[in-house]
Amino acid sequence: MTIAILVRRAQAKPGQHDEEQVLGPCERGALTIGLDLARALHTDAIAIAAGPARREDRVLAMALRAGCARGVRVWGDGQDELDFLGLAEILAAAVRKVGADRVVCGDRSVDERTGAIGPAVAELLGIAHLSGVASARVVDGAIEAEHLADRRRLVVRLRGPVVLCVGAPAVRLHDGEAVPVATPAIIPSAGTQSMESHDLEDLGIDPRRLAPRRAPAGRLRAMRGTRQATILPDAAALLERLREECLVASGGAVTEAVAVTETVTEAVTEAVTEAVTEAVTEAVTVAVTEAVTETVTVTEAVTVAVTEAVAVAVTVTEAVTEAVTEAEIVAPAVGDAVGKRAEA
């Protein structure tokens, strides 16, 4: 296990001399944390810089005085004209060459402030990265880093290769001037220190391939993956597939989760069935009650109509009977009148 610390000479601003600031705040924090981790892990720290000797040798000399075992500088023609991705490829190749698996660098440089180098190096190395690191220490063989995010401090424990992007250390006021709290102490390395330089060919890099990207190569087109979605029959098959790909925990926890899922499913099914049955029963009862009520109403109406019809029929019968009786009484009188008329 080796710690690689990526350092960089701070570029002078207009009206500022190069001697005023050799390392930026984030680079100072990275050098401090990288050396602390190397001492805790009982391994070497190697400082790596990319640039010409007139600019970066002083930075590497400062890292050696602070306790780094080696200083490595990479330089090639046209390197100052590269974009961040080209510079990241050079630094990643240098990390591979020294055999480091833990990398510490500044989160953002004091002059450019892009914050792109650390994540790009991690991407090219194929390892994880953590930005916004305020502090780091070794706990049980793992790196425990304090990460600043949205004004909160999160503690993250990291195992395996990683790139730590360190933010600027906190500052305190001393006689009205800001003084960094954490600065790399000068602790000489126990072994033999050395400084070496490499060109791009030593790292197996073709300088022509690192030219700045001014335009995309070729024609842009949408890419479609060749793999098709896998449709699984049920939840149990899905969990089994996820266990095989180590995406979920295996063992009793998954079995218990499946059992709980089945129990919840059965409970929900039973509750839904009962609710539907009660709703249907209530609806049928209401419908039958309304139908019976309407039937009783129709029966009552028919009964009333028949009763009224019978009453009318009785009335008509009585009237006819009275008429017949009157006719029988009047008939003899009419006969007598007719007879008297004939005799006259």
Residue pairs with C-beta under 8 A, 6 or more apart in sequence:
1 41
1 43
1 101
1 102
2 43
2 44
2 45
2 46
2 98
2 99
2 100
2 101
2 102
3 34
3 37
3 38
3 41
3 43
3 44
3 45
3 46
3 100
3 102
3 103
3 104
4 34
4 45
4 46
4 48
4 94
4 95
4 98
4 100
4 102
4 103
4 104
5 30
5 31
5 34
5 35
5 45
5 46
5 47
5 48
5 63
5 68
5 103
5 104
5 105
6 30
6 48
6 49
6 91
6 103
6 104
6 105
6 106
6 117
6 118
6 121
7 23
7 27
7 30
7 31
7 47
7 48
7 49
7 56
7 59
7 60
7 63
8 23
8 24
8 27
8 49
8 50
8 51
8 56
8 59
8 106
8 109
9 22
9 23
9 49
9 51
9 55
9 56
9 58
9 59
10 21
10 22
10 23
10 24
10 27
10 109
10 110
10 111
11 109
11 111
11 112
12 18
12 20
12 21
13 111
21 110
22 58
22 59
22 62
23 31
23 59
23 62
24 106
24 109
24 110
24 111
24 168
25 106
25 110
25 168
25 169
25 180
26 106
26 107
26 108
26 109
26 110
26 166
26 167
26 168
27 59
27 105
27 106
27 109
27 110
28 168
28 169
28 180
28 182
28 183
28 184
29 106
29 166
29 167
29 168
29 169
29 182
30 104
30 105
30 106
30 164
30 166
31 47
31 62
31 63
31 66
31 184
32 169
32 182
32 183
32 184
32 185
33 104
33 133
33 135
33 136
33 164
33 166
34 45
34 104
35 45
35 66
35 67
35 68
35 184
35 187
36 136
36 137
37 45
37 102
37 104
37 136
37 137
37 138
37 143
38 44
38 45
38 67
39 67
40 137
40 138
41 138
44 68
44 69
44 70
44 189
44 191
45 67
45 68
45 69
46 68
46 69
46 70
46 71
46 72
46 98
46 100
47 59
47 60
47 63
47 64
47 68
47 70
47 71
47 72
48 72
48 73
48 74
48 91
48 94
48 95
48 98
49 56
49 59
49 60
49 71
49 72
49 73
49 74
50 56
50 73
50 74
50 75
50 79
50 87
50 90
50 91
50 94
51 73
51 75
51 79
51 80
52 75
52 80
53 73
53 75
53 197
56 73
56 75
57 73
57 195
60 71
60 72
60 73
60 195
61 71
61 195
62 184
63 71
63 184
64 70
64 71
64 189
64 193
64 195
65 186
65 188
66 184
66 185
66 186
66 187
67 184
67 185
67 186
67 187
67 188
67 189
68 189
68 193
69 189
69 191
69 192
69 193
69 194
70 98
70 193
70 194
70 195
70 196
71 193
71 194
71 195
71 196
72 94
72 97
72 98
72 195
72 196
72 197
72 198
73 195
73 196
73 197
73 198
74 90
74 91
74 93
74 94
74 197
74 198
74 199
74 200
74 203
75 197
75 198
75 199
76 90
76 199
76 200
76 201
76 205
76 207
77 207
78 207
78 210
78 211
79 86
79 87
79 90
79 200
79 210
81 212
82 90
82 210
82 211
82 212
83 212
83 213
84 114
84 116
84 117
84 120
85 120
85 213
86 210
86 211
86 212
87 117
88 116
88 117
88 120
88 121
88 123
88 124
89 124
89 205
89 210
90 200
90 203
90 205
90 210
91 117
91 121
92 121
92 124
92 125
93 203
93 204
93 205
94 198
94 203
95 103
95 121
95 125
96 125
96 203
97 198
97 202
97 203
101 127
101 160
101 161
102 143
102 161
102 162
102 164
103 118
103 121
103 122
103 125
103 127
103 162
103 163
103 164
104 163
104 164
104 166
105 117
105 118
105 121
105 163
105 164
105 165
105 166
106 118
106 165
106 166
107 115
107 118
107 131
107 132
107 133
107 165
107 166
107 167
107 168
108 114
108 115
108 167
109 117
115 131
115 165
118 129
118 131
118 163
118 164
118 165
119 129
119 131
119 163
119 165
121 129
121 163
122 128
122 129
122 162
122 163
123 129
125 161
125 163
127 160
127 161
127 162
127 163
128 158
128 160
128 161
128 162
128 163
129 162
129 163
129 164
129 165
130 145
130 147
130 156
130 158
130 162
130 163
130 164
130 165
131 147
131 165
132 147
132 148
132 149
132 165
132 167
133 145
133 146
133 147
133 148
133 164
133 165
133 166
133 167
134 146
134 147
134 148
134 153
134 166
134 167
135 145
135 146
136 143
136 144
136 145
136 146
136 164
136 166
137 143
137 144
138 144
139 157
141 159
142 157
142 158
142 159
143 157
143 158
143 159
143 162
143 164
144 155
144 156
144 157
144 158
145 155
145 156
145 157
145 158
145 164
146 153
146 154
146 155
146 156
147 153
147 154
147 155
147 156
148 154
148 167
169 180
169 181
169 182
169 183
170 180
170 181
170 182
171 178
171 179
171 180
171 181
172 178
172 179
172 181
173 179
200 206
200 207
200 210
230 241
232 238
232 241
235 258
235 261
236 258
239 248
239 254
239 257
239 258
242 248
243 249
243 250
243 254
248 254
